[in-house]
Amino acid sequence: MASDSKRLKYSIIFPLFFLVIIWLIKIFEVELNLDFSFLGIYPLKVKGLIGILTAPLIHASFNHLISNSIPFFILGVALFYFYPKVAHKVFIFIYLTTNIWVWLSARSAYHIGASGIIYGLTSFIFFSGIIRKDTRLAAISLLTIFLYGSMVWGIFPLKQTISFESHLFGAIAGIVMAIYYKNYDVDVKNTKDFDDENPNINSTDNSSEIKYFYNEEKDS
């Protein structure tokens, strides 16, 4: 029981730290009446390269931020709880790979928000559960998808203001990691991995929102 408690506490640290950072950034942006959308990913432009590192930290509104925060926390804790030794590697791969793919091939706009990561974590946990035939892992992702609204539709270009590219590439990155770590031993009843390491979700605003700044024209 003590080991389980310690494992859970460890699993909460990183997701909570990440959320504190993105909330502080949004509060700072609003309080100083600034617009940090320029820190998003602008595909195939030098000015958009910074977004590979910063885009998931920037959100269009508090509603956008709130709708991303709860699923990120749930999935982040699940990642670090079930995969303590490789969680950081999985997170970094999804974070960077998703954003690089967006920069290389997405529409010309500033792509912002953490939902690409959310799709990546969902995809990783879900497909890892399928590959391992572990219903516990798959159930966590299915529950998140169910609670998180029409999440699956986020990978399709249904709304102009939604970065479906971030969602799609995040999901693909998660699948890649699930396959890569298919032989990683997961056992929630065995805390050996952790010890050795020592270490209103129903919102429909579940996207990486984007602001369009067309060179040729602007929407009125």
N, C-alpha and C positions, 0 to 999 in steps of 0.2 A: 504493500500500500504506500509506504514512504517513497519507494522507488518510482511508482506511478505518479505520485504527486510531484516529485522532483522533475520527472520527465515532462510533465504537463507545464510546469513553470518555465522550464527551458524552452518549450515549444512556443510559448507566448511572447518571449522577449523580442525576437526579431520582428514579427508582424506588428507588434505594438509600437516598437521603435519606428518602423517605417511609417505607420499611420500618424504618429506624433509629428514627424518631419513634414508630411504633406499637408497636415492641418495647420501647422505653424506657417508654412509657405502661403497657404490660401489666406489665412488671417492677416499676415503681413501685407499681402497684395491688396486686400480690400481696405485695410486701415490706412494705407498710404495712397489709395486710389490709383494703383498701378495696373498694368496689363502685362502679364507674363506669358501671353500666348506666343510671343516671339521665341520662347524657349522650347517650343514644340518642334516636331520633326517636319521640316519642309523638304519633301523628296527631291533628290538630285540637285540640290542647291547647297553651296558651301555654308550658307547661313543656317541651314537646317541640320547640319551635322551635330551641333551641340545638343539637339533634341534626342539623339540616341541615348544620351545620358540623363537628360532632364525632363523629357516629355511626360513620363509616367508620374512625375512629381507635380505637374501642373493640371488644374481642373478649371473648367469653364465657369462653374458656379458652386455654391454650397450644396445644392441639390445633387449635382453631378458627383461631388466629393462624397456626400453621404451615401449615395446609392452604390458607390464603389467600396466604401470603407468596411461595411459589415461582411460582404462576401469575401473580401480580401483577407480579413481577419480570420474567418472560419477556415478558409482554404490554406492560409499561411500556417495556422496552428496545426492543421491536419498534416501538411507537408513536413513540418519539423518534428511532429510527434511520431509519424510512421517511418520517416526517412531521415533520422538524425544525422547520419554520417554524410549523406549526399545532398541534403536540403539546400545548402548554400550554393552548391554547384548547379543544381537544377534551377534554382531561382535566378542566378546570374545568367545562365544560358538562355532561359526564357526571356529575361529582361533585355539582354543585348541583342540576341538573334532576332527577336520580334521587331525591335526598333530598326535594326539594320535592314531587314527585309522591307519594312515600311519606307525607309529612306530610298531604297533602290527602286521600288515599283509602285508606290501608292499614288493617289491623285495629288495634284498640285494644291496644297493647302497646309496649314499648320495642324498637325495631328497631336492631340494632347490627351492625357488621362491614363489611369492605371488599369483600365479594363482589359487591355491586351494581356497584361500579366494575369489577370483573373481568368481569362479564357485559357491561358497557358497552364495555370495551376489546375483548373478544372479538368482540362484534357489529360494532363499528366496523371492525376489521381484516378480519374475514371478509367483510362485505357490501361494504366498499370494494374488496376483491379481486374479488368477483363483479361489481360494477358496472364496474370497470376491466378485467375479464377478465384479472386478474393472478393467476396460479396461485400465485405465491410468497407473496403476502399471504394468500390463502385457505388455503394449506397450513399456514401458521403457526398460524392459528386452529383449523383442524381437528385439528392435532396436539395443541394445548393441550386442546381439548375431549376428545379421545381419552384423553389422559393424566390429565385432571382428573376422571375418573370419569364418572358419569351426569349431566353438567352440564346437558344440555338439559332434564332433568326438573325442574330447580330453578325453572323458571318456572311450574310448576303447584302448586296447593295440596295437596300430597300428605302433608305432615307439619306438624302444628300448630306445632312449635317452629322452623320454618324460614320466614324472611321471603321467601316467593316473590315478594312485591310488589317488593322491592328488586332481585331478579334480573330480573323482567319489565320493570320501568321502566328499569333499567340497559340491558337489551338494546334497548329502544325508543330510548333516548337515543343509543345507539351507531349505530343505523340512521339516525336523523335526521342525525347528524354525517357519516356515510358519504355520504348523499345531498347534504348541503350542500357537502361538499368533493369532490364527484365529479370536478371538473375540476382538482383540485390535482395538479400534475405529480409523479409518484413515479418515481424511477429510482435504484436502489441502486448503480448503476455511476457515477452522476454526483453528486459531492458538492457541487455548486454551491449547493444549498439550504442546506447546513450552513455552508459557508464564508461565504455572504452573511449568515447569521444571526449569525456570530461567537459564536458562542457558546463423594422419595416422594410426588409429586404425586398418586398414586393414592388419596389419602385420600378417604373418603366424606364427611368433615365439611367440605363445600365450600359452606357457606351463611352468610348473614348471620343468625346465631342471634338469637332474640328471647326475652325473658322476659315472661310474661304477668302483668299485675297488674289483674285485672278489678275494676271498682268494685262489681259485684253479688256476685261470688263468686270464690273461688280454687280452683284445682284442688288436690286433696289429693295 
